[in-house]
Amino acid sequence: MDSNSPQPESTPVPPSSDPLTNQFTSLNDLAHELTSLQDLANRGSWLSIVDKVNRARSLSLLNTPHDHLTYLAYIALSLTKLRRFQEAQTELDSLDDFNSHHYRYETYPKIYHDRSGSMVPFSLRWLHALLPIKLGNRQEGLDRFYLLLDFVREKLNRNGNDESVKVWRKREVFVVNHIINQHLSNKELSVCIDLIDALISRGNLDPVLLSKLGYVQMQIGDLDGANVSFGKVEKIASESVENESGLRNLASRNKALVYLVGKDYLSAVREYDECIERDAMDYVAINNKAICLMYLRDLADSIKVLESSLERVPTVALNETLIVNLCSMYELAYVNHSDNKRTLNNWIARVAPDDFDSSCTRV
């Protein structure tokens, strides 16, 4: 969650001046009960995080500036996940400028000793850009995302530490993805292509971004360009030393998308089946396989694919898009579809994380 914070190691080592590479015995060395907060976040227990943060504040359990910032980041993220955007914005409004000396480790030498740099979690910088968009001010949020991208690239240009460069490169891709999604939603496709090309020219061959480039190229009718982009992803996947299923599935889903656009639904289903065989929790492949079966007029099997995934891996497959599609299939397949959707809605209420939007069942 606090992505400016280092990862724990099994044994303590001397402190480093770089907060990105500094090592600690446990997450709790970074902030009060951070392990518990991280566990709640991983489980999607956002309401519990809000309660925990409010309790810690009321009992004055947060004793350092970093504690206060970390807990503020968690509650702001939780409120955003719960779609309580104005409350999240109010949390951010309580802060000074992120570049203020109040938020630098060296301002508090008695607490942080040899540490230096900003203690502002990257998630707060991200929320600072995201929340205006959620509150209806798209242009302000987009401007902030571009400023955040400049900030990330400044860090990349200045950083010589390999671990730090790796972290900031991931953040660069993360921010660019958010900017692209905003432009995609407004059909500003040429801007998306320029952004991805600029990132690639900087040597960042991220397979997810390359896949997104292929997706955008398909939207503007450049099928040859899309095949070139997807081919690069496939090459990265085939040359990957770790041979990880996630990368191979990304390449397979790209191939399936080409088949789907060409209305070769059977070939697309075969690609999605390979993805699911490698990773039974690939909900994108599961969802798209079901859609292909629906296009093949096999509505019964399409419904079975989605229902089986929910029974097998509910925590992963419980995705709003998947549920919307399942409810649409119920409406097509059954006269009394309201009963099916009501049963589904009741089941979701028992197993879904706090931020799941149950209105997607349209009950």
C-alpha positions in Angstrom: 0.0 0.0 0.0 2.6 2.6 1.0 4.6 2.1 -2.2 7.3 4.6 -1.1 8.1 2.1 1.7 10.6 -0.7 1.4 9.8 -4.4 1.6 10.6 -6.4 4.7 13.5 -8.7 5.1 14.0 -11.6 7.4 16.9 -10.0 9.2 17.5 -6.3 10.0 20.2 -4.4 8.2 21.7 -1.0 8.8 19.4 1.9 7.7 19.8 3.3 4.2 19.3 6.9 3.1 17.1 5.8 0.3 13.5 5.1 1.6 12.9 2.8 -1.4 15.7 0.4 -0.6 15.8 0.7 3.2 15.1 -2.6 4.9 13.0 -3.4 8.0 12.3 -6.5 10.1 8.6 -6.3 9.5 5.9 -4.0 8.0 5.0 -2.8 11.5 8.5 -1.2 11.7 7.3 1.2 9.0 4.0 2.3 10.6 1.7 1.3 13.5 0.1 -2.1 12.8 0.8 -1.8 9.1 0.7 -5.6 8.7 -2.9 -5.6 9.8 -3.9 -2.8 7.4 -2.2 -4.5 4.5 -4.0 -7.8 5.3 -7.4 -6.0 5.4 -6.6 -4.3 2.1 -5.7 -7.6 0.5 -9.1 -9.0 1.5 -11.0 -6.0 0.3 -12.2 -5.2 3.9 -12.3 -1.4 3.2 -14.9 -0.7 5.9 -12.7 -2.4 8.5 -9.8 -0.2 7.4 -11.9 3.0 7.8 -12.9 1.8 11.4 -9.3 0.9 12.2 -7.9 4.3 11.1 -10.6 6.2 12.9 -10.0 4.2 16.1 -6.2 4.8 15.9 -6.8 8.5 15.5 -9.2 8.7 18.4 -6.9 6.8 20.7 -3.8 8.9 19.5 -2.0 5.8 18.5 -0.2 7.5 15.6 3.0 8.9 17.0 5.1 9.8 14.0 4.5 11.9 10.8 4.9 8.7 8.7 2.2 7.0 10.8 -0.2 9.9 10.1 0.5 9.9 6.3 0.3 6.1 6.0 -3.0 5.9 7.8 -4.3 8.8 5.8 -3.3 7.0 2.6 -5.2 3.9 3.7 -8.4 5.7 4.7 -8.4 7.8 1.5 -7.9 4.7 -0.6 -10.6 2.8 1.3 -13.1 5.7 0.9 -12.3 5.8 -2.8 -12.8 2.1 -3.1 -16.2 2.5 -1.4 -17.1 5.3 -3.8 -17.2 7.9 -1.0 -15.1 10.3 -3.2 -15.9 13.5 -1.4 -14.9 12.1 2.0 -11.6 10.8 0.4 -11.0 14.3 -1.0 -11.6 15.8 2.4 -8.8 13.6 3.8 -6.4 14.8 1.1 -7.4 18.4 1.6 -6.1 18.2 5.2 -2.5 17.9 3.8 -0.1 20.6 3.0 1.7 20.6 -0.4 3.3 17.2 -1.0 6.7 18.9 -1.4 6.5 20.6 2.0 9.4 20.1 4.4 6.9 18.7 6.9 6.8 15.5 4.8 10.5 14.8 4.5 12.4 12.4 6.7 15.4 14.7 7.3 13.1 17.2 9.0 12.8 14.7 11.9 16.4 13.5 12.5 15.6 12.3 16.0 12.9 10.0 14.7 14.3 8.8 11.3 18.0 9.2 11.9 19.9 8.8 8.6 16.8 8.6 6.4 16.1 11.2 3.8 13.6 12.0 1.0 9.8 12.3 0.9 7.7 10.2 3.2 4.5 10.8 1.1 3.2 7.4 -0.1 2.9 7.2 -3.9 -0.7 6.1 -3.5 -1.5 9.6 -2.1 0.0 11.3 -5.2 -2.1 8.9 -7.4 -5.3 9.7 -5.4 -4.6 13.4 -5.7 -4.9 13.0 -9.5 -7.7 10.4 -9.5 -10.2 12.0 -7.2 -11.0 15.1 -9.3 -12.0 12.7 -12.1 -14.2 10.8 -9.8 -15.8 14.0 -8.7 -16.6 15.1 -12.2 -13.6 17.4 -13.0 -11.9 15.3 -15.7 -9.6 18.0 -17.0 -8.1 18.8 -13.6 -7.5 15.2 -12.8 -5.9 14.6 -16.2 -3.6 17.6 -15.7 -2.6 16.2 -12.4 -1.9 12.8 -13.9 0.5 14.5 -16.4 2.2 16.3 -13.6 2.5 13.0 -11.7 4.1 11.5 -14.8 6.6 14.3 -14.9 7.4 13.7 -11.3 7.9 10.0 -11.9 10.2 10.6 -14.8 12.2 13.2 -12.9 12.8 10.5 -10.3 13.8 8.0 -13.0 16.3 10.4 -14.5 17.8 11.2 -11.1 18.0 7.7 -9.7 21.0 5.4 -10.1 20.0 2.6 -7.8 18.8 -0.4 -9.7 16.0 -1.3 -7.2 14.7 2.3 -7.2 14.8 2.5 -11.0 12.7 -0.7 -11.1 10.1 0.7 -8.8 9.9 4.0 -10.6 9.6 2.3 -14.0 6.6 0.3 -12.7 5.1 3.6 -11.5 5.7 5.2 -14.9 3.8 2.4 -16.6 1.1 2.6 -13.9 0.5 6.4 -14.4 0.6 6.1 -18.2 -2.0 3.4 -18.1 -4.3 5.7 -16.1 -3.8 8.5 -18.6 -4.4 6.2 -21.5 -7.6 5.0 -20.0 -8.9 8.5 -19.7 -8.1 9.3 -23.3 -9.6 5.9 -24.4 -12.9 6.8 -22.6 -13.0 9.9 -24.8 -12.0 8.1 -28.0 -8.8 10.1 -28.2 -7.0 7.2 -29.8 -4.1 9.0 -31.4 -3.1 10.5 -28.1 -3.0 6.9 -26.6 -0.8 5.7 -29.4 1.6 8.7 -29.0 1.9 8.0 -25.2 2.7 4.4 -25.6 5.1 5.0 -28.5 6.9 7.6 -26.3 7.2 5.0 -23.5 8.5 2.3 -25.8 11.1 4.8 -27.3 12.4 5.2 -23.7 13.1 1.5 -23.6 10.1 0.5 -21.6 8.8 -2.6 -23.4 6.0 -3.4 -20.9 3.9 -6.2 -22.4 0.6 -4.9 -20.9 1.2 -1.5 -22.6 2.2 -3.2 -25.9 -1.0 -5.2 -25.7 -3.0 -2.0 -25.1 -1.2 -0.4 -28.1 -2.5 -3.4 -30.2 -6.0 -2.9 -28.8 -6.0 0.8 -29.8 -4.5 0.0 -33.2 -7.4 -2.5 -33.8 -9.9 0.3 -32.9 -8.6 2.6 -35.6 -8.5 -0.3 -38.1 -4.7 -0.8 -38.2 -4.8 -4.7 -38.0 -1.3 -5.0 -39.3 0.0 -2.7 -36.6 -1.9 -4.6 -34.0 -0.5 -7.9 -35.1 3.0 -6.4 -34.9 2.4 -5.2 -31.3 0.8 -8.5 -30.3 3.8 -10.3 -31.9 6.2 -8.4 -29.7 4.2 -9.5 -26.6 4.3 -13.1 -27.8 8.1 -12.8 -28.3 8.6 -11.4 -24.8 6.5 -14.3 -23.4 8.4 -17.0 -25.3 11.7 -15.6 -24.2 10.7 -15.1 -20.6 13.1 -17.1 -18.4 10.5 -17.5 -15.6 7.9 -18.8 -18.2 5.2 -17.3 -16.0 1.6 -18.1 -16.9 0.4 -14.5 -16.6 2.6 -13.4 -19.5 1.8 -16.4 -21.6 -1.9 -15.8 -21.0 -1.6 -12.2 -22.0 -0.1 -13.3 -25.3 -2.9 -15.9 -25.8 -5.6 -13.4 -25.0 -4.2 -11.1 -27.6 -4.4 -13.9 -30.2 -7.9 -14.7 -29.1 -8.9 -11.0 -29.5 -7.7 -11.1 -33.1 -9.8 -14.2 -33.7 -12.8 -12.6 -32.0 -12.6 -9.5 -34.1 -12.4 -11.8 -37.2 -15.5 -13.6 -35.9 -13.6 -16.9 -35.6 -15.2 -17.6 -32.2 -14.1 -21.3 -32.1 -10.4 -20.4 -32.4 -10.9 -17.7 -29.8 -12.5 -20.2 -27.4 -9.5 -22.6 -27.9 -7.1 -19.8 -26.9 -9.1 -18.9 -23.9 -9.3 -22.6 -22.9 -5.5 -22.7 -22.9 -5.4 -19.6 -20.7 -7.8 -21.2 -18.2 -5.9 -24.4 -18.2 -2.7 -22.5 -17.2 -4.5 -20.3 -14.7 -8.0 -21.3 -13.5 -8.3 -17.8 -12.1 -7.9 -15.8 -15.3 -11.3 -14.1 -15.1 -10.7 -12.1 -18.4 -10.3 -15.4 -20.3 -13.3 -16.9 -18.5 -15.5 -13.9 -19.3 -14.4 -13.7 -22.9 -14.8 -17.4 -23.5 -18.4 -17.1 -22.2 -19.0 -14.2 -24.6 -17.6 -16.2 -27.6 -19.9 -19.1 -26.7 -22.9 -16.7 -26.6 -21.9 -15.5 -30.1 -21.9 -19.2 -31.1 -25.5 -19.4 -29.8 -24.5 -21.8 -27.0 -26.1 -19.8 -24.2 -26.4 -22.7 -21.8 -22.6 -23.4 -21.9 -21.9 -19.7 -21.7 -23.8 -19.4 -18.5 -22.2 -22.6 -17.2 -18.7 -21.2 -17.8 -19.4 -18.1 -15.7 -21.3 -19.9 -12.9 -18.6 -22.5 -12.6 -15.9 -19.9 -12.3 -17.9 -18.2 -9.5 -18.3 -21.5 -7.6 -14.6 -22.4 -8.1 -12.8 -19.1 -7.4 -15.4 -16.6 -6.1 -12.8 -14.1 -4.8 -11.2 -13.8 -8.2 -14.1 -14.3 -10.6 -16.3 -11.9 -8.7 -15.9 -9.0 -11.1 -18.5 -6.4 -12.0 -18.1 -7.0 -15.8 -18.4 -10.7 -15.4 -21.6 -10.4 -13.3 -23.1 -7.9 -15.7 -22.6 -10.4 -18.5 -24.0 -13.3 -16.5 -27.1 -11.3 -15.7 -27.5 -10.3 -19.4 -27.3 -14.0 -20.3 -29.9 -14.9 -17.6 -32.2 -12.3 -19.2 -31.7 -13.9 -22.6 -32.0 -17.5 -21.5 -34.8 -17.5 -18.9 -38.3 -16.2 -18.7 -38.1 -15.9 -14.9 -34.6 -14.4 -14.9 -35.4 -12.2 -11.9 -35.2 -15.3 -9.6 -31.8 -16.2 -11.0 -30.5 -12.7 -10.5 -31.9 -12.4 -7.0 -30.2 -15.7 -6.0 -27.0 -14.4 -7.5 -27.4 -11.0 -5.7 -27.9 -12.8 -2.3 -24.8 -14.9 -2.9 -22.7 -11.8 -3.8 -23.9 -10.1 -0.6 -22.3 -12.9 1.4 -18.9 -13.3 -0.3 -18.1 -10.0 -2.1 -15.5 -7.5 -0.8 -16.8 -4.1 0.5 -16.2 -2.2 -2.7 -18.1 -4.6 -5.0 -21.0 -2.7 -6.7 -23.9 -5.1 -6.3 -26.1 -2.8 -8.4 -24.6 -4.5 -11.5 -27.0 -7.4 -11.0 -29.8 -5.0 -12.0 -32.2 -6.6 -9.4 
